[in-house]
Amino acid sequence: MRMLQIGFCLYRATAAQSRLDTAHFTYHYDTGTSGPYINYREVFGRFELSAGSYVIVPATFQAGDASNFMIRVYCESSIHLTPL
């Protein structure tokens, strides 16, 4: 199995529990990223976020490359995670 170059972006959502449309990415910067795409088995980021809703977008560097992924979130206070 070949290692894919992976990463993620974190975006603040305007509405809780909803997918972001393509216009959102045109007009809003990301809140955080995992950094450069890299061919490791895992990437991570540490962020201090204000209260609100956020969307994590996992990605591969090459368009069309697909694979399974797992997202793990650690937080100092209670949070609610919802798959979209």
KETORRO-685725 format. One record per residue (C-alpha): residue number from 1; residue in three letters; x, y, z. Coordinates in Angstrom, 1 decimal. Example, Ala and Ser with C-alpha at 12.3 -4.5 7.8 and 13.67 -1.06 7.14 Angstrom:
<nodes>
pos->1&code->ala&east->12.3&north->-4.5&up->7.8
pos->2&code->ser&east->13.7&north->-1.1&up->7.1
</nodes>
This chain:
<nodes>
pos->1&code->met&east->0.0&north->0.0&up->0.0
pos->2&code->arg&east->1.5&north->3.3&up->-1.0
pos->3&code->met&east->1.6&north->6.2&up->1.4
pos->4&code->leu&east->-0.5&north->9.2&up->0.3
pos->5&code->gln&east->0.4&north->12.8&up->1.0
pos->6&code->ile&east->-2.2&north->13.8&up->3.5
pos->7&code->gly&east->-3.3&north->16.9&up->5.4
pos->8&code->phe&east->-6.4&north->18.7&up->6.7
pos->9&code->cys&east->-7.9&north->22.1&up->6.9
pos->10&code->leu&east->-10.2&north->23.4&up->9.7
pos->11&code->tyr&east->-12.9&north->25.9&up->8.8
pos->12&code->arg&east->-15.3&north->27.9&up->11.0
pos->13&code->ala&east->-18.9&north->27.0&up->10.0
pos->14&code->thr&east->-21.6&north->29.6&up->9.7
pos->15&code->ala&east->-24.3&north->27.1&up->10.8
pos->16&code->ala&east->-24.0&north->24.1&up->13.1
pos->17&code->gln&east->-24.3&north->20.6&up->11.6
pos->18&code->ser&east->-24.3&north->21.6&up->8.0
pos->19&code->arg&east->-21.9&north->21.0&up->5.1
pos->20&code->leu&east->-20.0&north->23.9&up->3.7
pos->21&code->asp&east->-20.9&north->24.9&up->0.2
pos->22&code->thr&east->-18.2&north->25.7&up->-2.4
pos->23&code->ala&east->-18.8&north->29.5&up->-2.0
pos->24&code->his&east->-17.7&north->29.2&up->1.7
pos->25&code->phe&east->-14.2&north->28.1&up->0.6
pos->26&code->thr&east->-14.0&north->31.0&up->-1.9
pos->27&code->tyr&east->-14.9&north->33.7&up->0.7
pos->28&code->his&east->-13.5&north->32.3&up->4.0
pos->29&code->tyr&east->-9.9&north->31.5&up->5.0
pos->30&code->asp&east->-9.2&north->28.3&up->6.9
pos->31&code->thr&east->-9.0&north->28.6&up->10.7
pos->32&code->gly&east->-6.1&north->26.2&up->10.8
pos->33&code->thr&east->-4.3&north->23.4&up->8.8
pos->34&code->ser&east->-2.0&north->20.5&up->9.5
pos->35&code->gly&east->0.7&north->22.2&up->7.5
pos->36&code->pro&east->2.3&north->21.0&up->4.3
pos->37&code->tyr&east->0.9&north->17.8&up->2.9
pos->38&code->ile&east->3.2&north->14.9&up->3.8
pos->39&code->asn&east->3.4&north->11.2&up->3.2
pos->40&code->tyr&east->3.2&north->10.1&up->6.9
pos->41&code->arg&east->0.6&north->7.8&up->8.4
pos->42&code->glu&east->-0.7&north->10.7&up->10.5
pos->43&code->val&east->-0.8&north->14.5&up->10.7
pos->44&code->phe&east->-1.9&north->16.7&up->13.6
pos->45&code->gly&east->-2.6&north->20.2&up->14.6
pos->46&code->arg&east->-3.0&north->22.0&up->17.9
pos->47&code->phe&east->-5.4&north->25.0&up->17.9
pos->48&code->glu&east->-7.0&north->27.4&up->20.4
pos->49&code->leu&east->-10.5&north->28.0&up->19.1
pos->50&code->ser&east->-13.3&north->30.2&up->20.2
pos->51&code->ala&east->-16.7&north->28.7&up->20.9
pos->52&code->gly&east->-18.6&north->27.8&up->17.8
pos->53&code->ser&east->-19.0&north->25.2&up->15.0
pos->54&code->tyr&east->-16.1&north->24.0&up->12.9
pos->55&code->val&east->-15.6&north->21.6&up->10.0
pos->56&code->ile&east->-12.5&north->19.5&up->9.6
pos->57&code->val&east->-11.7&north->18.6&up->5.9
pos->58&code->pro&east->-9.3&north->15.8&up->5.5
pos->59&code->ala&east->-7.6&north->15.7&up->2.1
pos->60&code->thr&east->-4.9&north->14.1&up->0.0
pos->61&code->phe&east->-2.5&north->16.3&up->-2.1
pos->62&code->gln&east->-3.3&north->14.7&up->-5.4
pos->63&code->ala&east->-6.8&north->15.1&up->-6.7
pos->64&code->gly&east->-8.5&north->11.7&up->-7.1
pos->65&code->asp&east->-6.4&north->9.9&up->-4.5
pos->66&code->ala&east->-8.8&north->8.4&up->-2.0
pos->67&code->ser&east->-8.3&north->6.3&up->1.1
pos->68&code->asn&east->-9.8&north->5.6&up->4.5
pos->69&code->phe&east->-9.1&north->8.0&up->7.4
pos->70&code->met&east->-9.7&north->8.5&up->11.0
pos->71&code->ile&east->-10.1&north->11.8&up->12.9
pos->72&code->arg&east->-9.3&north->12.0&up->16.6
pos->73&code->val&east->-10.0&north->15.2&up->18.6
pos->74&code->tyr&east->-8.8&north->16.0&up->22.1
pos->75&code->cys&east->-10.3&north->19.0&up->23.9
pos->76&code->glu&east->-10.1&north->20.5&up->27.4
pos->77&code->ser&east->-13.8&north->21.1&up->27.6
pos->78&code->ser&east->-16.8&north->19.0&up->26.4
pos->79&code->ile&east->-17.6&north->19.1&up->22.7
pos->80&code->his&east->-20.1&north->17.4&up->20.4
pos->81&code->leu&east->-18.7&north->15.8&up->17.1
pos->82&code->thr&east->-21.1&north->15.1&up->14.2
pos->83&code->pro&east->-20.1&north->13.4&up->10.9
pos->84&code->leu&east->-21.4&north->15.4&up->7.9
</nodes>
